[in-house]
Amino acid sequence: MKKMKAGIGFPSVVLLGVNGVIGGGLFLLPSTMYKQGGQLVLLAIALAGIAATLIAMHYAVMSSRIDEDGGAWVYTLKAFGHYPGFLVGWFGWLFGVITISAESAAFLKTLTGLVPAVGTPVVYNGLALTIMTLLIIMNLFGTGISSRIDDMSSLIKIGVIVAVFIATVVWFVLGHVDHFAVAQAKPVADFSGAFGNAFYMFTGFSLIPIAAKEMKNPGKMLPRAILTVMLATTAIFVLMQLVAMSVLGPGLAGSSLPVADIFNTILGRIGRTVIITGMMLSIIGVAIATSFNSPIELASMARERGFLPRELSRTNRYGAPVGAVLLTMLIAGGLILSGSYLFLIKFIVLSDFVQYLGTIFASLKLRNDKTLPTGFELPGGRWLTYLTCLVVAYLFTTFAFTTVLVGIGFAILGTAIYSFEQRRH
């Protein structure tokens, strides 16, 4: 989400929030969730929306009490000290790195709908490395274009969503619906997997409260904005899933590009080509915007807090943190070569999971801290926090053992770097 001007109103907060939440998962995951959730896939999406809302409310609490940039790692630092704060920030940076990889992988997966050869390992890896190289060049020499790219991808994303819903409504009105696939949906195969993938689609909600100090009356506006954004995005995700099930029927389970196949069914090959192009531009826009933000976050932890080597914060004459850019893109490039889109999004949820824990526990620890402003108070108080802890615990059960193992390895790596830097200074 972009930085907002002081005094921004409620409608703008909601629109920017919806844009921050909706990403490539909306276009690519309906078929995967259908195979996993079957008849209960819509319930899985709705429950994921409720779970994300509960966690987002804790971000609202903390952002209304701690008026600093940084989000979860700043809250954790205030509540528990330097090392826990660093660890949450370390995983926050990982979230950005994997988002770059996942969205780039989603771009290439979508491109296979137009150029099937992209699916071959040699072409895929070559294009992946090309994307990473271009992102490095853009970061080192073109930081001023980030905002314009974000605006463009946002408009395209909204256009694709609106086009899908309008085309489907017209198709229904013309009487082309032969079945309503919800009643005919396959049995549930993996509800936890469907919930986990659905939750991934909401992970952008952690960006909503960051600009609380820019709002006219954050104490009142932010909770309403969060609830509105989460309700709106939940409705969009449920409707897109419903459209995919109704238009594609049983064929949804075998679709690699469900939204594109919806247009192919309704408008034919030309419609499919147009919508794939729009999806690609929207998805790569997210990768580009994230590629600008993630190195800055890494450089901030090195420069302002001394958590990481100072070399990561050194900038070139264009103001780009060279070391942070190269490290971010090196790891992002390695990840995109090592795993598929579905493999990568599991690590996105894991990296956000650590930030959720930091924020929720910080809200408990600082609940009665008189040195902080009162801020927004949770309806239900401590009991809502306990309920949210149960939700987060269930989310943890959706992680594969390999995912948790990689997360532990990343935590150990960060701890080693942090310890070295502390001894060094």
Disulfide bonds with the S-S distance in Angstrom:
none
